[in-house]
C-alpha cells in the first residue's frame, strides 16, 4: 500500500541539522493518522459504550504511526535515492505523535522544566520566560497563523471535560493542559492569534518546600499551619504569576486526608484529587456555553463557578477551594464561607493587600444582585474571611538577578468596620526596615487562643527578623 502524498521536504527547525522531513510532512501524516484512528475509536465506543482510554488510544496511534512512517520512508527512498536514517524516522514518529496526542510544536518548550511562561503573538513571534532568566524570543510554533489556529481548534476538540471551542462564535479559549499548564487564546479580537501558556511548576508542594524556596519563613510556616488546623478561611492575594496557586497547594497539604472538600476552577489546575494526599475531593470545573444564548441572555450549556457552589453545598463538603475568584462566584463563595465550618481557600488578583476589600466590593457590585451595596459587600467579606495572605514577586532577571517570590503581608480580618467602612483587620506580618518579606509586627491575632490550641507557639510571633535565615539577597534595594 503506498504511503500518503506529502509536501516538499524542508529543513526541520529543531535539532540544529537538516532532516528529511518538514512540518508539512507532520501535518499530512497527522491527518492520515486521524483518519485511520477515527473508525477504531468509533468501533470501541460501539462495543464498550465509552470512549477509548487515552493510554489505549496512544498505544494504538503509535502502532499505526510506526507503519505510516515506515511506508513514508520507503516512498522517500525510492523518490530521492537516499534512505532516511532510523533517527529521522523516530523523530518524525515523535513529531506526529505530539501533534495528534500532545501539544505538537509546543511540546519541546513545555517539556523544558525551566519554562515558566510561553507567549505567542502569531505563529512566528514566540517569547519564553525561563526560571531566573530574562525573557527571550524562541523558534516559531507553526508555519502560518492559519495552521496555528487549526492546531488550537484541534486542542479544543480534544479537551476532555466540558465543551470547548475556538470559532467565530467563540474567539476566546481557555484550557488546562497536561503537565500543569494553563492556556489562554485570543483570536479575531486581536490582529493575530495570541496565546499565553502559564505553567504551574509544582503540584505536590508543602510549606516546608516553600521555606526552602524562600517564600515563607519558619515563623510563617508555624502560623499558617496552625491557621489551617484551626479551620481559618484564607484568601491568597497577589498579582499574576507570583505563586498564589503554589501557596494554595501547600496549604492544602495541611488538610486532614480524611476531610471532604470540593475544588472549583474555571480550568483545572489544582488536581488535588490526583495528588494522593487527600482522599475525598470533589473536583468541579466550569463549562463554557455553545455560543448561542437562551431567553435569559446566558449562553446555552454554560455552567459557571457561581452555578456550581450552591449544589456543592449539598454534597457534605467541609471545605471549599476556589482556584481563582474573578467574577460572579464572589457572592456565593463569601456566603458559603460565612456559613461553613471554616478552612476554605481562594485566590484573587490584587496589587496591594490594603486594596483587597475594595476589590471584593467591586466584584460584588458588578456581579451581585440588584440589592448589592458596598456596605453589604464589606459585611460579607468581614463575616467570611479570617486571614489574607499577600504574595509578592520581585523580578530582577533583567538586572542579572532572579525572581523572588515571597509572602509580604498577613492580615487578620477581625470584623465589620465602622459606619459601613471596609472590614477591620490586624496586620500580623508585614515588611520591616531592611527586609522586604513578611516579619512579625508584634500585633498578636485576636484568634491566638485558637491558633495555640492548633499547635502554634506564640513565640514565633515575636521571632527576630521573622525567623528568616538571612536578609533577602537582591541585586537592587527592594521597596
HURAJO-V372437 format. One record per helix or strand of 3 or more residues. SS is the DSSP state (a for helix, b for strand). FROM is the first residue (numbers start at 1). LEN is the number of residues. Records with the same first field share a line. If there is no record, write none. Layout:
SS = FROM-LEN ; FROM-LEN
This chain:
a = 23-26 ; 54-27 ; 86-16 ; 104-7 ; 145-14 ; 207-7 ; 218-12 ; 244-9 ; 272-4 ; 305-8 ; 329-11 ; 353-15 ; 374-11 ; 397-3 ; 418-3 ; 448-6 ; 458-5 ; 464-4
b = 115-7 ; 126-5 ; 136-3 ; 172-6 ; 181-6 ; 194-6 ; 234-5 ; 260-6 ; 280-6 ; 319-7 ; 345-5 ; 387-9 ; 403-13 ; 424-9 ; 435-6
